[in-house]
Amino acid sequence: MGYKTISVSDEIYKKLVALKRTGESFNTFFERVAEKEGVDLKKFFGAWKMTDREKREMEKDLDKIWGAWDESLRH
């Protein structure tokens, strides 16, 4: 089995520790969360009929998020 090192902020680490079960290793925790979150999104395709207004609002929000992300990469 290989090992990977990841970096998380102190704030995120505290949140992860709070979610982890007593005596549970982080490896087991991540495995449990990954399996739990492994929802097949294909079953939701077409379930939401987006209006033109919703589409514009979503694109505007995504532009803000992507812009902030892009800006954070520059620093």
DABELQUI-V934202 format. One record per residue. RES is the residue in three letters. SS is DSSP state (helix for helix, strand for strand, loop for the rest). PHI is phi in whole degrees, -180 to 180 (none if undefined). PSI is psi in whole degrees, -180 to 180 (none if undefined). Layout:
# DABELQUI-V934202
res:ss:phi:psi
RES:SS:PHI:PSI
RES:SS:PHI:PSI
This chain:
# DABELQUI-V934202
res:ss:phi:psi
MET:loop:none:134
GLY:loop:-88:166
TYR:loop:-127:146
LYS:loop:-127:144
THR:loop:-104:131
ILE:loop:-123:155
SER:loop:-113:133
VAL:loop:-136:154
SER:loop:-69:162
ASP:helix:-58:-38
GLU:helix:-62:-46
ILE:helix:-67:-40
TYR:helix:-58:-45
LYS:helix:-62:-40
LYS:helix:-65:-41
LEU:helix:-65:-43
VAL:helix:-61:-39
ALA:helix:-66:-30
LEU:helix:-83:-24
LYS:loop:-71:140
ARG:loop:-76:153
THR:loop:-57:128
GLY:loop:79:-1
GLU:loop:-84:133
SER:loop:-75:159
PHE:helix:-64:-35
ASN:helix:-59:-48
THR:helix:-66:-40
PHE:helix:-58:-50
PHE:helix:-64:-38
GLU:helix:-62:-45
ARG:helix:-62:-46
VAL:helix:-66:-42
ALA:helix:-63:-40
GLU:helix:-69:-40
LYS:helix:-65:-41
GLU:loop:-84:-2
GLY:loop:-74:56
VAL:loop:-79:137
ASP:loop:-80:103
LEU:helix:-68:-19
LYS:helix:-58:-30
LYS:helix:-70:-13
PHE:helix:-98:-7
PHE:loop:-58:129
GLY:loop:82:-1
ALA:loop:-75:-25
TRP:loop:-112:120
LYS:loop:-92:98
MET:loop:-78:133
THR:loop:-82:165
ASP:helix:-61:-38
ARG:helix:-64:-46
GLU:helix:-61:-40
LYS:helix:-63:-45
ARG:helix:-63:-44
GLU:helix:-63:-41
MET:helix:-65:-44
GLU:helix:-63:-39
LYS:helix:-63:-46
ASP:helix:-63:-42
LEU:helix:-65:-39
ASP:helix:-59:-41
LYS:helix:-64:-46
ILE:helix:-64:-49
TRP:helix:-64:-37
GLY:helix:-64:-43
ALA:helix:-66:-40
TRP:helix:-64:-46
ASP:helix:-61:-42
GLU:helix:-64:-38
SER:helix:-67:-28
LEU:helix:-73:-24
ARG:helix:-79:-17
HIS:loop:-101:none
